[in-house]
Amino acid sequence: MNQPLPILEGTKRIPIFPLPVALFPGMMLPLHIFEERYKAMVRDCLAGEKIFGVTFVRGREGFPPPVGRVGCAAFILAMVPLEEGRMNILTTGLARYHALEYFQDEPYLEGLVTFFDDQPVREDLTEIVEAVRATFKRTVKAIRAMSREDDSFPDELPEDPRALSFLVASLLQMSEDQKMALMELTDTKERLERLRRMLIPAAERYELRAAINELAKTNGHSPRGVFGNPEP
């Protein structure tokens, strides 16, 4: 999977896969392909640039998604063929786009999209980056304390502010509308600021739940001081 990833700029016509998923640049997205139109789409992608767009759609929205909706181009890293032409693919997000126009010339949807990125960072973001990193680590530690199952949280976090913001936005539990609002931003600092405001109560909430879970294991016979000494 160490293949070089393409750089996407300007305007381009690409296949579109509408999904109830907010894909961020740099994030992995595994997909099981079983519909005939998307089998054809993936075959065409593999024969070409291996790129298609993932545009977020809500469950009750019409088809195609609204013009102007933000999406993210996905690059196919690997494909595993299955029976009856089905396949599993592993993709990674490349670049965000706005959809300008849709076409239905193929069995699957295509779109004319214009790619965009964050504005250049012209100030020191060390303080906000460290705050987001520290609070996210608190949240992950509390979640892991409540479950012994494997999780998708990385042990190491990116140093790059933009990459960090995409990772945290992708993994932090929030509504899809909140994720889309973060995806639409082109100000890295503003995205990090919003994430910090979300992370503080999330960390406190998960830490409280982890403490309650730990207390419950004692069946009420907890060591004194877990929640402080009660007044006599």
Summary of the structure (lengths in Angstrom):
residues: 232
radius of gyration: 21.1
end to end distance: 62.8
largest distance: 76.9
contacts: 638
relative contact order: 0.15
helix: 37%
strand: 25%
